[in-house]
């Protein structure tokens, strides 16, 4: 299973880019978090570094066991995942939200782990049905496959993570060979649905001018009040300048005032003056924007894009369809989270709690991201021998 | 293997489109960043610079509330606010421990301070740790000053805090203030309030918070806070002052209330209820109102159990929370305007007036009150009174007589007369939370019941004539109606605020007297009812013992009202109701009182009336006091039977 010569297959550019991003992450975090605990400015950096070391170990372990053995236990992993997603509803809720298990040393979010398990299990499922991609049964089974965790996570409620599953469905179904016409129709339907939700809210709030009262909506939406509020504030952040609308405005001000070259490392007045809350977690991208400017943002986005395109290369060279699909799933997850998180800090996406992979401070997110990258390395190690 | 190659080609194509999609995502983000950081950079840069401006707000002093003789009922006193400016703190934990030790308050622990600091989402704003009242604060502030060196980031400032010098006196009508809550945040967004501002929550404090006069001018208690714009660096350190606008103090209210009469009313209401509750444990609450017959101005208005607005300004302790939110006694409930009670026999003057308006009887009409006339559906009387006319019937509260008169007048006339006297609708007093009570008629019954119960029956008219059945009125309505009888059928809208003064003492608003409603009747009709009510305190009347030898002539009606609650015992559980006005020959004031489960009005609410009249007419010299203690003994004697 593990052959030493596989190390020769290690994709050094890919691994190198990961380390570049990890290093950059610590640099950004040390500026972003130095004003939080003033007696210990490097508290968060130290903890995050520790999580990174753990993450590297997790990635190595994930890469070690061949992904080709995954189909054997994919089913059990999927069932386990559903169980922990259901189980979290029996944990005492923390301010009305049931997302975490308290493991003593960390708060464990099953929804984060479920992204990884779903990618692997769904890849195994699609691999098996590869010859039947055009069948309606495949279509409906795939909806069920991702719909189950999606509904459970949205109920927690954690809309952001739930949406990752829709992205995963699109990305992985496409790579697996889902008929093009149908994919286009489904994308159109999704756009229409999103449009409908906003038209619904527009009517219910008289053009996003006030918060929602019971019975205002022409069509009731299956979201909790604060989720709907975030959608309203997304369109009109000025309406709620004290809370999440305030965050959006301050984040845009931070990034916008960064200009071309930024205000300099550790010099961002928005961040260092604490005008922008949660600038070391969900809104950490604003720190890059304010202190390193457009240039820094482009370097950040460029590096990440290179990493993901390199991963596409690995998907192409994968030994089999299972490898390709796993890699495609991970790329989809990263790309979607970057879109939503950076989109949120720049005001083109509603506020959700989706972390910026490798950059947002937090243990679960770091371990899960590193595990996902470990999956890609796993596939690359066992790539197709190239024939000359 | 051509098939495999075909497959590979397909995979290539799909992964190619896949990577295009990814590049599009990054391109969208890049484009957005270009817009923000290049095209709109200057706008955002100035916005960021504005963030260096701090707006320091100065709360405005809230207006005072005075009684009619300018006795302070509500005012503001300075308190010390101890707060923390987070960016200036070097070691949170050490500071929290030090501060907790110095403050020496069991409710302020190092943990609670740390929590307050950590929960502050906008760390550039200061975190309030506690408020210290001036007397004990001076000493503690001095201690804090001595330890200045170890308390970097701790700020001490002076702020006005609401204070009620007379404690619970008129607590229900004065009302309470509280800190702005989640539900009031729109007020902050509209710019009229500060995030840590106080807000009138109940009573006059709420009604006159932002009162507008006829020209739309703000004349309320609130005032306008002042603003000082200062420039700070990113560490929140002061750099320069940019501009200031001073706070404008709120306006003060002058009430029609007389604090002395109010105190007498509250004291006797409390002592009467306490005495009765010894033998009747259900008797725990009551309410009374005294108002000016000609103007509607309220001289005293009380509800028991009492509430002290200071408790709410300071924040309720656990014990106080338990007291105020007791489900049975409901001390925050202003019974005078929000509690509706069956009027019992105090309704009989309405029946008498309705009959006279309808010309269905006169002073010479006699009804025979004897057992043979008590046939169902008519209710029985308390005793066989023999042949009685209006005067005698009112004196002894004869059920038989008033059932007959009510029946002759008919429900429509009864309803119209009661309605014209203001019963069953809001009086229009300047207080929030007034209820309208219930004035029943066939339409009301049809709307509120179904089946055979929905039809108005003869017995409904009988019951209504003697104040039982569905009718329920607030103590204020009863007082207001009594005043209307005394005022020859003209009901004035009751009010509490006589005038509003600005902070320099100039009158900026004055109450205009308003006629609420009027009974359409001959003056002889209403004079006859007045005469009958006066007769109740004359020889042969039930109140003769109480007001027979009194300094002024008093017109009275007592009531013993079935509570109408299924859980109560119909033969034992009665509300004691009492209405009166005085002097009977030249009416000045009208009074109403309800004592929950007080049994007879003449042995419960009547004592409150006497105490209030004693104070109002100035009979409270030594002899009157003697009489007061006597009346308490009387109550005890009544229940010893």
Boltz contact constraints between the chains, C-beta under 6 A:
constraints:
  - contact:
      token1: [A, 38]
      token2: [B, 90]
      max_distance: 6.0
  - contact:
      token1: [A, 39]
      token2: [B, 91]
      max_distance: 6.0
  - contact:
      token1: [A, 175]
      token2: [B, 14]
      max_distance: 6.0
  - contact:
      token1: [A, 175]
      token2: [B, 18]
      max_distance: 6.0
  - contact:
      token1: [A, 253]
      token2: [B, 44]
      max_distance: 6.0
  - contact:
      token1: [A, 253]
      token2: [B, 47]
      max_distance: 6.0
  - contact:
      token1: [A, 253]
      token2: [B, 48]
      max_distance: 6.0
  - contact:
      token1: [A, 255]
      token2: [B, 36]
      max_distance: 6.0
  - contact:
      token1: [A, 256]
      token2: [B, 36]
      max_distance: 6.0
  - contact:
      token1: [A, 256]
      token2: [B, 40]
      max_distance: 6.0
  - contact:
      token1: [A, 256]
      token2: [B, 41]
      max_distance: 6.0
  - contact:
      token1: [A, 256]
      token2: [B, 44]
      max_distance: 6.0
  - contact:
      token1: [A, 257]
      token2: [B, 44]
      max_distance: 6.0
  - contact:
      token1: [A, 257]
      token2: [B, 45]
      max_distance: 6.0
  - contact:
      token1: [A, 257]
      token2: [B, 48]
      max_distance: 6.0
  - contact:
      token1: [A, 258]
      token2: [B, 37]
      max_distance: 6.0
  - contact:
      token1: [A, 259]
      token2: [B, 37]
      max_distance: 6.0
  - contact:
      token1: [A, 259]
      token2: [B, 41]
      max_distance: 6.0
  - contact:
      token1: [A, 269]
      token2: [B, 48]
      max_distance: 6.0
  - contact:
      token1: [A, 269]
      token2: [B, 234]
      max_distance: 6.0
  - contact:
      token1: [A, 270]
      token2: [B, 48]
      max_distance: 6.0
  - contact:
      token1: [A, 272]
      token2: [B, 234]
      max_distance: 6.0
  - contact:
      token1: [A, 273]
      token2: [B, 234]
      max_distance: 6.0
  - contact:
      token1: [A, 274]
      token2: [B, 123]
      max_distance: 6.0
  - contact:
      token1: [A, 274]
      token2: [B, 124]
      max_distance: 6.0
  - contact:
      token1: [A, 275]
      token2: [B, 51]
      max_distance: 6.0
  - contact:
      token1: [A, 277]
      token2: [B, 121]
      max_distance: 6.0
  - contact:
      token1: [A, 294]
      token2: [B, 33]
      max_distance: 6.0
  - contact:
      token1: [A, 294]
      token2: [B, 37]
      max_distance: 6.0
  - contact:
      token1: [A, 297]
      token2: [B, 33]
      max_distance: 6.0
  - contact:
      token1: [A, 301]
      token2: [B, 26]
      max_distance: 6.0
  - contact:
      token1: [A, 301]
      token2: [B, 30]
      max_distance: 6.0
  - contact:
      token1: [A, 305]
      token2: [B, 26]
      max_distance: 6.0
  - contact:
      token1: [A, 308]
      token2: [B, 22]
      max_distance: 6.0
  - contact:
      token1: [A, 309]
      token2: [B, 19]
      max_distance: 6.0
  - contact:
      token1: [A, 312]
      token2: [B, 15]
      max_distance: 6.0
  - contact:
      token1: [A, 312]
      token2: [B, 19]
      max_distance: 6.0
  - contact:
      token1: [A, 315]
      token2: [B, 15]
      max_distance: 6.0
  - contact:
      token1: [A, 316]
      token2: [B, 15]
      max_distance: 6.0
  - contact:
      token1: [A, 335]
      token2: [B, 22]
      max_distance: 6.0
  - contact:
      token1: [A, 335]
      token2: [B, 25]
      max_distance: 6.0
  - contact:
      token1: [A, 339]
      token2: [B, 25]
      max_distance: 6.0
  - contact:
      token1: [A, 342]
      token2: [B, 29]
      max_distance: 6.0
  - contact:
      token1: [A, 346]
      token2: [B, 32]
      max_distance: 6.0
  - contact:
      token1: [A, 346]
      token2: [B, 36]
      max_distance: 6.0
  - contact:
      token1: [A, 348]
      token2: [B, 32]
      max_distance: 6.0
